[in-house]
Amino acid sequence: MAKFFITKKQKETYSKLWEKVNGPTVAEANKKAGYPPKDKKDSKKGDKKEDKKEDKKEKGKDGKKLPPWLNKKKAHSTLSQQEAIDYSSKIIGTLRRKQKDHNSEFNTKAQFSKIKEAYRRGANLRPKGSKKTCNQWGMANVNAFLDKADELNFEKADQDIEKYNMRVRFNNLEDLYLEEYSPINKVY
């Protein structure tokens, strides 16, 4: 087996490139987030109540406190993690049925990933202060995508929401689990 040697300068350059492409390492993210938590001996007496509240919220299966970067729920989120999972699965199920209905009716077949992307784009288009919900914007954009329309039709979106029983309330798409999966290609 051959050994490869790199200089200190090359190592620093590669490390900087790695951080640019992949973000900070797990150790750096832990350190930045203040994980692992401080020992209870180091904490002040007045902080015990706050520590207990935090411990109840963010525990893993083994009972240990989770680092903040592992918690999917955002700090500004109004949804609980269970609500976010339920809403996400309801939206994905509805989009799958919408795809099935569209593909059975028309010759052109719509891909699910494109429909989900259209929903995400539509939900992100919602301006602040709009009376329409993110869900209505998302469904209107899906309908425009499938019908190849230039304008959003909120009446049809409301009909679809009723038809598919898709009453979900969220203020920010980032609260949900609708990211597109992409495999990690690491070169070793």
C-alpha positions in Angstrom: 0.0 0.0 0.0 1.4 3.4 -1.0 1.5 6.3 1.4 0.8 9.8 0.2 2.5 12.7 1.8 1.2 16.3 1.6 2.7 19.4 3.0 1.2 21.5 5.8 0.2 24.2 3.4 -1.6 21.7 1.1 -3.4 20.2 4.2 -4.6 23.7 5.2 -5.8 24.4 1.6 -7.6 21.1 1.4 -9.2 21.7 4.8 -10.5 25.1 3.7 -11.9 23.6 0.5 -13.5 20.8 2.4 -15.2 23.3 4.8 -16.4 25.4 1.8 -17.9 22.4 0.1 -19.2 20.4 3.0 -19.5 22.9 5.9 -17.9 22.6 9.2 -16.9 19.2 10.6 -19.0 17.5 13.3 -16.5 18.4 16.0 -16.6 22.1 15.0 -20.4 22.1 14.8 -20.6 20.5 18.2 -18.1 23.1 19.6 -20.0 26.0 18.0 -23.3 24.8 19.4 -22.0 24.3 22.9 -22.2 20.5 22.8 -21.6 18.4 24.8 -23.5 20.2 27.5 -21.6 21.5 30.5 -21.5 19.4 33.6 -24.1 20.2 36.2 -21.4 21.1 38.7 -20.4 24.0 36.4 -23.9 25.4 36.1 -25.3 28.1 38.4 -27.9 27.3 41.0 -30.5 29.5 39.3 -30.1 27.7 35.9 -31.4 24.3 37.2 -35.0 24.9 36.2 -34.0 26.0 32.7 -31.7 23.0 32.4 -34.6 20.6 33.3 -36.9 22.3 30.8 -34.3 21.9 28.0 -33.5 18.3 29.0 -37.2 17.3 28.7 -37.5 18.8 25.2 -34.3 17.6 23.5 -33.6 14.0 24.6 -32.5 11.2 22.3 -33.5 7.6 22.6 -30.8 6.9 25.1 -31.9 9.8 27.3 -28.9 12.0 26.5 -29.3 15.6 25.4 -29.2 16.0 21.6 -26.9 18.6 20.1 -28.8 21.5 18.5 -27.7 20.7 15.0 -29.4 17.3 15.3 -32.7 18.8 16.3 -34.8 19.2 13.1 -37.2 21.5 14.7 -36.2 25.1 14.2 -36.0 27.6 17.1 -38.6 29.9 15.4 -40.9 27.1 14.5 -44.5 27.2 15.6 -45.0 23.4 15.0 -44.1 20.6 17.2 -41.9 17.9 15.6 -44.8 15.5 15.5 -47.0 18.1 13.8 -44.3 18.7 11.2 -44.0 15.0 10.5 -47.8 14.6 10.2 -48.1 17.7 7.9 -45.2 16.6 5.7 -46.6 13.1 5.3 -50.1 14.5 4.5 -48.6 16.8 1.9 -46.5 14.1 0.3 -49.5 11.7 0.2 -51.7 14.4 -1.4 -49.0 15.2 -4.0 -48.7 11.5 -4.8 -52.5 11.2 -5.4 -52.4 14.4 -7.5 -49.6 12.9 -9.6 -51.6 9.6 -10.0 -54.7 11.5 -11.0 -52.8 13.7 -13.5 -50.9 10.8 -15.1 -54.0 8.6 -15.5 -55.8 11.5 -17.2 -53.1 12.8 -19.6 -50.5 11.3 -21.9 -47.7 13.4 -20.4 -46.4 11.8 -17.2 -45.4 14.1 -14.4 -42.6 13.1 -12.1 -43.2 13.3 -8.4 -39.9 15.1 -7.7 -41.0 17.9 -10.1 -44.4 18.1 -8.5 -42.9 18.4 -5.0 -40.4 21.0 -6.3 -43.4 23.0 -7.7 -45.1 22.8 -4.3 -42.0 24.0 -2.5 -41.5 26.8 -4.9 -45.1 27.9 -4.6 -45.0 27.8 -0.8 -41.9 29.9 -0.8 -43.5 32.4 -3.1 -46.0 33.5 -0.5 -45.4 37.1 0.4 -45.5 38.2 4.0 -48.8 39.5 5.1 -50.7 37.5 2.4 -54.1 36.2 3.4 -53.5 33.0 1.6 -51.6 30.2 3.4 -48.4 28.6 2.3 -50.4 25.5 1.6 -52.7 27.4 -0.8 -49.7 29.0 -2.6 -48.1 25.6 -2.9 -51.1 23.8 -4.3 -51.8 26.7 -6.7 -48.3 26.4 -8.0 -48.7 22.6 -8.4 -51.9 23.1 -10.4 -50.2 25.8 -12.6 -47.3 23.4 -13.2 -49.5 20.4 -14.1 -51.9 22.5 -16.2 -49.0 24.5 -17.8 -50.8 27.7 -16.8 -49.2 31.1 -16.5 -51.3 32.3 -13.5 -52.0 30.8 -10.1 -55.6 29.7 -9.6 -56.3 29.8 -5.8 -59.9 28.7 -6.3 -58.8 25.4 -7.8 -56.1 25.1 -5.1 -58.9 25.5 -2.4 -60.9 22.8 -4.2 -57.9 20.4 -4.2 -57.3 21.1 -0.5 -60.9 20.2 0.3 -60.9 17.2 -2.1 -57.7 15.7 -0.7 -58.5 16.7 2.9 -55.2 18.6 3.2 -55.8 21.1 5.9 -52.3 21.9 7.2 -51.1 25.1 8.8 -47.5 26.1 8.7 -45.9 29.5 8.4 -42.6 28.5 7.0 -41.7 25.6 4.6 -38.5 25.0 6.5 -40.6 23.7 9.4 -41.6 20.7 7.3 -39.6 17.7 6.0 -40.0 18.2 2.3 -36.3 18.5 1.3 -35.2 16.7 -1.8 -33.0 13.7 -1.1 -29.6 13.8 -2.6 -27.0 11.1 -2.0 -23.7 12.2 -0.5 -20.8 11.5 -2.8 -17.7 11.5 -0.7 -14.3 10.8 -2.2 -12.0 9.0 0.1 
